[in-house]
């Protein structure tokens, strides 16, 4: 391998390294790591690639689906929650708090129900985006929650449930606007895309490094010296005596 080819490989590795460093910087400032629970045995929602980079799976955005969601489907899905929650106005507190007027209400705001410390510390109101995350995996959204519901995997099911919960109010909250939909997309889609880009960059660097190692001359290898050009001899013209 001549020096020109080696320089090309070295330049490729250098550019890939710089790209990965930039991607890592962006990811570090956008993606916020979440500490694992001490008693965790199996990490849900995390897939590890062969390169050793973990990509955290997030709840798919659903706010763009709420306006056209099947409200009746959401009502049917809520039957699985009826043993723990009441849905009618002025309904009793059961194993869980009443869900009448939950959309837009304060987290941990139902009087007479003993919420977990994680829920009480969270604060804020139940936005559409937060309801999506909670319905996806309650225990992931609220640390130490008393909610034993495993969650709704399908985005369309969560959208239907949210659309139905919205109707449980004398003055239903306005449907998600463009700004809310865009914010949810940025919150749930961008971090995962960046994490995958970092994973791809790491794999690319590893592949280039392996290729460079295969072609880089090692100590003891014979290096063929370039053949020097033999100067052309000019013909000797003998002068006449």
N, C-alpha and C positions, 0 to 999 in steps of 0.2 A: 504494500500500500504506500503510495507516495505521500509527501508532506501535504499536498493540496487537499487530498481526500481526508486526511486526518484532521486538518484545520476545519473542514466543513462539519465533521462530526462534533468536534469540540465546540464550534459555534452553535450547533443545534442544541447541545446539552446546556450551554450557557443561556440561550434564549428560553428554553423550556424551564430552567431553574428560576429565571427572573419572572416568567409568567406565573409559575406556581407560587412564588413569594407574594406577588401582587394579589393573586386570587385568595391566598391565605389571609392576607391583611384585610381584604374586603369582607371575607367570611367571618373573621374574628370580630369585626366591628358591627356586623349585621346579625349574626347567629349567636344567640346567648345559650350557653350550655345549662342544662338542668341537672342538679345533683340527683343521683339515684337513691332510692330508699334503702335503709340498712338491711331490711329483711327481704329484699328482692332476691328471688331465685332465678326467674326468667325475665329478661328485660323485654317488655312488650313494646312494639312499635319501632324497634331499632334493628336494622339489618346491617350486618358487617360484611364488607366485600373482601375478596381474597387479598387485596392490598393492605388490609388492616384499617381502613378508614370507615368509621361508622356514620351512616346517614340516618338522621332521626326523621321518622315518618310523622307527618302532621295531618290533622283533620283536613279533608278536602273542603274548599270553600262551597257554601250553599246559598249565600244571600241572593245570588242571581237567580235562584230557583224558587225562592219563597213566593213571589208574586203569582206564579203559575202553578204552584204546588197543589196537590190533591188534598184538600182539607178533610174530606171524609176518610181518606186513608190514614191521616194523622189521628183522627178520632178512634179508628180501629186499633192503631198501634198503641194508643194510650190505655187500652184495656189491660195491658200487661202491668200497668202502673196503678190500677185502681185499688189494689189491696193495700197500698201504702199511702196513696194520695187521694184527696177529694178534689173535684174540679168545679163544683157549683159555687155560686156566690154565697158567702157565709158558711161554707162547708167546714166540717170539723177537722181538727189536726189529728192525723193518724200516726202511723209509724214514721211518716214523712209529713212535711208541711203541705197545706192546701196550695194548689197551683192556680187558683182563680187570680187573674191579674198579674201573673208572674212576669210577663214580658214588660220590661221597663221598670219593674219594682226593685227595691233594694235587696241585695244579697243578704240572706240571714235576717230578713225583715218580718217574717211571720211570727207574731206574738204567741207564746205558749209552746213553742217548739225549741228543743235544745239542740242547736246547731253545733257542728264540730268547730274546734278552734281555727282550723284552716279556712273554713267558710267565713267565720266572723272576722278574721284578719284580712280577708281578701277585700272586702268593702266594695263600693261602687254599685252600679245597677246592672240588672240582667239585660244586656244588649243582645241583639240578634247574633252577633259574632260570638259572644260568650256562651250563649245557649247552644250554638253549634259545637263548640269545643267541649262543653259539658256533656251533651248528649252523645258525642263521639266516644269519650272515655272519661266518666266522672272522676275516677280516682287519679287520672293523669292531670286533670284540670285543677282539682282541689285536693291538696295533700291531706290525707287523714279524713276524708269525707266519710260520713256514715252511710252514704248511698252505695248499695251493693249491686246496683244495675250495671251490667257489663258494657252497655252502650249500643248504639246503632251504627253499624258499619257503613251502610249504603247512604250516600249523600242525599238521594231523593227521599229516603225515609226520614232523615233528620229535617229536611226542608218541609216535608208534609207535617211532621210533628210540631215544628215551630209555627207553621202557618195556622195549625189548629189551636195551639196555645194562644196565639195572637187574638183569636176570637173570644177568648174567655175574659172579657172586659166590657164594661159599659161604654168605654171610649177606646177602642183598639188603637194601638200604637201605629203610626204611619209605616207603610211598607219600606223596606230598605231602599235608600236612595243611591244614586250613582257614586257619591263620595264614600258611603259605607261599603258598597260592593268593591270599589277600588281598594279601599283600605284593607279589607279582608284578603283580597288577592295578594297584596303586597306582604301582608303578615304571614300568610300560610304558604304561598307559592314561591316567592322570591328566596327565602332562606333555604328551602329544600333544593331549589335549582342551583343556588350558589354552592351548597354542600356537594352536590353531584359534580359540579364543574371542578371543584377542588379535588375530588376523588379521581376524575378523569386526568387532571394534570399530574397527579402523583403517579398514576399508572403509566402515563406517557414518559415521565422522567425515568422510571424504573426500566421501561423497555429500551429507551435510548442508551441508558447507562450499560445495560447488558450487551447491546450491540457494539457499543464503543469498546467494552472490555474484550470482546471477541476479536476485534481487529487491531487493537492497540499493540504495537511491538513490545515484547517482554525482554527482560535482560537475557542475554545469551542467544537471542534470535539473530539470524544473519540478516543484515540489511544490505540489499543490493545497491552498490554505489552506481551512480549514473555513469554511463559510458561517455568518456570525453570524446568530443568530435576530433577526428584526425585531420589536421590541416592538409589541404590539397597542395601538393608540390607543383610549383611552376616548372614547365619544361625548360630544360637548359639548352640554350641555342649556342652552338659552338660557332665562333667567328671563323671565317675563312682565313687561312694563313696569308 
